[in-house]
Amino acid sequence: MTMELAADVLMAALALRVFGRDAVILARRAAVAGVKAGISEMRRTSRSEGAE
């Protein structure tokens, strides 16, 4: 486990401890939004590359 990953896990655990279940719900929503943005970016990029 790298130091950056360990720091991220520690921050997530701390946020869960401080904010409780709301932090988990917000983290899930943020992850879903990130995945949706990534997928739409991949689709946009592949369509523009295919048009050339």
N, C-alpha and C positions, 0 to 999 in steps of 0.2 A: 504494500500500500504506500503510495507516494505521500509526501507531506501535504501537498495540496488537497488530495482526496481525504486525508485524515482531517484536515482543517474543515473541509466542507461537511464531513460527517459530524464533526464536533459542533459546528454551527447549527446544523439541522437538529441535533439532539438538544442543544440549548434552546433553540426556538420552540421546540416541542414542549420542553419543560416550562418555559416562560408563558407561552401563549396557549398551550393545550391543543385540543382538537381543532380549533380554528386554524392553527398553523398548518396542520396536515391537510386540511381542505384547501387552503390557499396554495400550498405547495403543489398539490395535485392539479389545481386549475392552472397554475403557472406552467407546469410541465406539459399539460395538454395544449396550452396556447403556443408553447415553444415548438412542439411537434407539428402542430397545424401550420405554423409559420414556415418551418423547415420544409414540409411537404409542398406547400404552395410555391416556395422558392425553387424547389427542384423541378416542379412541373413547369414553372415559368421559364426556367433556364433551358429545360429540354425542348420546349416548344420553340423558343427563339433559335436554338442551335439547329433544330430540324428544318426550319424555314430557310436557312442559308444555303 
